[in-house]
Amino acid sequence: MDVRDFDFDLPPELIAQEPSAERGGSRLLVLRRSSGALEHASFAALPALLQPGDLLVVNNTRVFPARLLGRRVPSGGAVECLLVADLGDDQWEALVHPGQKLKPGAEMIFEGPLTLHGEVLERRFHGRRVVRLWTGGGRSVSDAVDAIGHIPLPPYIKRADRAEDRDRYQTVFARPRGSVAAPTAGLHFTQGLLTALRDRGVEVAEITLHVGYGTFQPVRVERVEDHRLEPEQYEIDEAAASALTAALAARRRIVAVGTTTTRTLEAVAARHDGTIVAGRGWADLFIYPGYDFRVVSGLVTNFHLPQSSLLMLVSAFAGREAVLEAYRQAVEARYRFYSYGDGMLIL
């Protein structure tokens, strides 16, 4: 399968640079898998579009301010460090810039309300480094990162992060800290909408998948089958596992909020003969057309990049031709794309 089969034309002005004026105020494009029919709605209409007995599953990961801006020691040159993966003992895999000048032994300092020191320990593939961080002031590294770090907005948002992004680039159900990117389909939800869903008879369950930098990585191969996803850590607690098991047994519809939730549920089911069990682990399941979904029967998602693994997952769920036609009509109707953009419901 050719990666170019998942391309489409997107005017740059449709890439949302700001969230909607109010959380939950986005538009919603509804795609019916059985017929390919499309409906235009608002995200606030989601409760009416779902049915009593549906199980809605959300990803409750919390984005942390993983982007550090500072200077090199002793030269004083500007340095940027994006924390990608926690390796333990205050060591991180990170993307650093300028990479060529930050070799093992190079030191950095990041200043603000708290001060954070860093040292490059080793080089890794694709410009990554292992860095050691410390504060020297009795405060934890995580406290310092939270105090001086910047929200790592996606590279297609062409502006600096602002204080309000700490709230808007975070779901209302975010709890465990660990993601460098938001599960963006969840950004549309408000507490009021969650209450309306429960009043409708829709059950809501939470799982966790800490989204890594791999979500931004382009597909660098020509054949879809040759692409690989980076592993991301997940956790499913007993309550969520029980809710999912009951829904599967009763053949109730399970609606995943986002591609991260979808990949987690399907990865766990693939390892456990179609069942969902509580626990934590690492998920690297790459879903593309031809995949047989075992858990998810409905999907809430945003609009994704051309030729991306996320678009391939959505195409696996609803059919490539139907999804590309939906995207064509979304462009024509001036929907807003990507992380801060509008939503899509596939049933």
ZAMARGU-4260 file (C-alpha; in steps of 0.2 Angstrom, whole numbers, plus 5000, padded with zeros to 4 digits):
<rodrens>
0) 5000/5000/5000 | 5007/5017/4995 | 5009/5031/5008 | 5004/5043/4994 | 4987/5035/4993
5) 4983/5045/5009 | 4987/5062/5003 | 4974/5076/5001 | 4975/5095/4997 | 4973/5106/5012
10) 4974/5125/5011 | 4986/5131/5025 | 4973/5144/5031 | 4962/5129/5037 | 4976/5123/5050
15) 4969/5130/5066 | 4981/5141/5075 | 4970/5145/5090 | 4957/5134/5100 | 4939/5138/5097
20) 4932/5153/5106 | 4924/5142/5119 | 4929/5124/5124 | 4916/5113/5115 | 4911/5126/5103
25) 4918/5117/5088 | 4910/5110/5073 | 4907/5091/5071 | 4907/5081/5054 | 4897/5065/5056
30) 4902/5050/5045 | 4891/5035/5044 | 4901/5019/5040 | 4887/5009/5033 | 4882/5021/5019
35) 4896/5034/5018 | 4883/5048/5022 | 4889/5064/5030 | 4881/5076/5042 | 4886/5093/5048
40) 4883/5096/5066 | 4890/5104/5082 | 4901/5096/5095 | 4888/5100/5108 | 4876/5089/5098
45) 4886/5073/5103 | 4874/5067/5116 | 4860/5066/5104 | 4871/5057/5091 | 4875/5043/5103
50) 4863/5030/5110 | 4859/5025/5128 | 4870/5010/5132 | 4885/5017/5122 | 4902/5016/5131
55) 4913/5032/5128 | 4931/5029/5132 | 4943/5044/5134 | 4961/5046/5137 | 4965/5055/5153
60) 4983/5058/5151 | 4990/5075/5156 | 5002/5085/5145 | 5017/5092/5154 | 5027/5108/5149
65) 5041/5097/5140 | 5049/5111/5130 | 5063/5120/5139 | 5071/5136/5133 | 5088/5141/5140
70) 5106/5144/5136 | 5122/5134/5134 | 5136/5134/5147 | 5148/5143/5146 | 5145/5151/5129
75) 5128/5158/5132 | 5121/5153/5116 | 5102/5149/5115 | 5097/5131/5117 | 5080/5122/5116
80) 5077/5105/5124 | 5061/5095/5121 | 5059/5081/5134 | 5053/5065/5125 | 5054/5050/5136
85) 5058/5049/5155 | 5072/5036/5157 | 5072/5037/5176 | 5084/5045/5189 | 5081/5062/5181
90) 5088/5056/5164 | 5078/5060/5149 | 5078/5056/5130 | 5076/5073/5122 | 5077/5082/5106
95) 5090/5097/5107 | 5094/5112/5096 | 5106/5116/5090 | 5110/5097/5090 | 5127/5098/5081
100) 5134/5109/5095 | 5127/5099/5110 | 5138/5084/5111 | 5141/5073/5126 | 5147/5083/5140
105) 5139/5099/5134 | 5130/5108/5148 | 5114/5119/5148 | 5104/5130/5160 | 5086/5134/5160
110) 5080/5149/5171 | 5064/5156/5178 | 5055/5155/5194 | 5066/5139/5197 | 5083/5135/5189
115) 5086/5119/5180 | 5103/5112/5174 | 5106/5099/5161 | 5120/5089/5153 | 5120/5079/5137
120) 5126/5061/5141 | 5124/5053/5124 | 5119/5054/5106 | 5105/5044/5099 | 5096/5042/5082
125) 5086/5055/5073 | 5095/5069/5083 | 5090/5063/5100 | 5101/5064/5115 | 5100/5057/5133
130) 5101/5072/5145 | 5103/5072/5164 | 5093/5086/5173 | 5096/5093/5191 | 5090/5108/5201
135) 5103/5111/5214 | 5090/5120/5225 | 5081/5106/5234 | 5066/5106/5222 | 5062/5091/5211
140) 5066/5091/5193 | 5047/5089/5189 | 5043/5105/5199 | 5056/5115/5189 | 5050/5108/5173
145) 5032/5113/5178 | 5038/5130/5183 | 5048/5135/5168 | 5043/5123/5154 | 5033/5128/5139
150) 5018/5118/5132 | 5025/5109/5117 | 5012/5114/5104 | 5013/5104/5088 | 5025/5111/5074
155) 5010/5115/5063 | 5005/5129/5075 | 5015/5143/5070 | 5016/5154/5085 | 5024/5153/5102
160) 5014/5145/5116 | 5005/5156/5128 | 4999/5155/5146 | 4981/5150/5141 | 4988/5135/5131
165) 4992/5127/5148 | 4973/5125/5150 | 4966/5124/5132 | 4979/5111/5126 | 4973/5100/5140
170) 4957/5089/5142 | 4945/5093/5156 | 4948/5075/5162 | 4967/5075/5161 | 4975/5068/5177
175) 4991/5057/5176 | 5006/5068/5170 | 5016/5061/5155 | 5011/5067/5138 | 5021/5078/5126
180) 5005/5080/5115 | 4987/5081/5119 | 4975/5068/5114 | 4966/5081/5104 | 4949/5073/5101
185) 4947/5075/5120 | 4950/5094/5119 | 4932/5097/5114 | 4924/5090/5130 | 4917/5101/5144
190) 4911/5095/5161 | 4894/5100/5155 | 4895/5089/5140 | 4901/5074/5150 | 4886/5077/5161
195) 4874/5078/5146 | 4881/5061/5140 | 4879/5052/5156 | 4861/5059/5157 | 4858/5052/5140
200) 4863/5035/5146 | 4880/5035/5139 | 4893/5027/5150 | 4910/5035/5151 | 4926/5026/5155
205) 4944/5032/5156 | 4961/5024/5151 | 4978/5032/5150 | 4990/5032/5135 | 5005/5044/5137
210) 5007/5052/5120 | 5025/5053/5114 | 5034/5063/5101 | 5031/5050/5088 | 5013/5056/5085
215) 5022/5071/5076 | 5034/5061/5066 | 5031/5059/5047 | 5029/5043/5039 | 5046/5042/5031
220) 5044/5026/5021 | 5035/5023/5004 | 5025/5008/5008 | 5013/5009/5023 | 5017/4992/5029
225) 5035/4997/5032 | 5031/5011/5045 | 5034/5008/5063 | 5026/5017/5078 | 5036/5021/5094
230) 5030/5012/5109 | 5020/5023/5121 | 5015/5018/5139 | 4997/5014/5144 | 4987/5010/5159
235) 4970/5002/5160 | 4963/5001/5178 | 4950/4988/5185 | 4935/4999/5183 | 4938/5003/5165
240) 4943/4985/5161 | 4926/4979/5169 | 4916/4992/5159 | 4924/4987/5143 | 4922/4969/5146
245) 4903/4971/5150 | 4901/4982/5135 | 4909/4969/5124 | 4899/4954/5131 | 4883/4964/5129
250) 4888/4969/5111 | 4886/4987/5116 | 4894/5000/5105 | 4911/5006/5111 | 4915/5024/5105
255) 4934/5028/5107 | 4938/5047/5109 | 4954/5049/5099 | 4966/5038/5090 | 4977/5036/5106
260) 4962/5028/5114 | 4959/5017/5099 | 4977/5011/5098 | 4977/5007/5116 | 4961/4997/5116
265) 4965/4987/5101 | 4983/4984/5106 | 4977/4976/5123 | 4964/4966/5114 | 4977/4959/5102
270) 4987/4953/5116 | 4973/4945/5126 | 4963/4936/5112 | 4950/4950/5110 | 4948/4954/5128
275) 4952/4969/5139 | 4962/4966/5155 | 4968/4979/5168 | 4986/4983/5168 | 5000/4994/5161
280) 5012/4991/5147 | 5018/4998/5131 | 5008/5000/5115 | 5015/5001/5097 | 5001/4994/5087
285) 5001/5002/5069 | 4983/5002/5062 | 4981/5004/5044 | 4968/4998/5031 | 4965/4979/5032
290) 4965/4979/5051 | 4951/4970/5059 | 4944/4980/5074 | 4940/4970/5089 | 4934/4983/5102
295) 4931/5000/5094 | 4914/5002/5085 | 4913/5021/5085 | 4927/5035/5084 | 4928/5053/5089
300) 4943/5061/5081 | 4950/5077/5074 | 4956/5080/5056 | 4973/5073/5053 | 4989/5077/5042
305) 4990/5070/5025 | 5000/5054/5023 | 5000/5052/5043 | 4998/5036/5053 | 4983/5044/5061
310) 4974/5046/5045 | 4978/5028/5040 | 4970/5023/5057 | 4954/5033/5053 | 4955/5026/5035
315) 4956/5008/5042 | 4941/5011/5053 | 4929/5020/5040 | 4937/5016/5023 | 4950/5026/5014
320) 4938/5032/5000 | 4925/5037/5012 | 4937/5046/5024 | 4946/5056/5009 | 4929/5061/5003
325) 4924/5067/5020 | 4940/5077/5021 | 4937/5084/5004 | 4920/5090/5010 | 4927/5096/5026
330) 4939/5107/5016 | 4925/5113/5005 | 4915/5118/5021 | 4930/5126/5029 | 4931/5115/5044
335) 4947/5119/5055 | 4960/5105/5055 | 4972/5097/5067 | 4975/5099/5086 | 4965/5115/5089
340) 4953/5111/5075 | 4935/5104/5073 | 4930/5086/5076 | 4923/5071/5067 | 4912/5057/5073
345) 4912/5040/5064 | 4898/5028/5068
</rodrens>
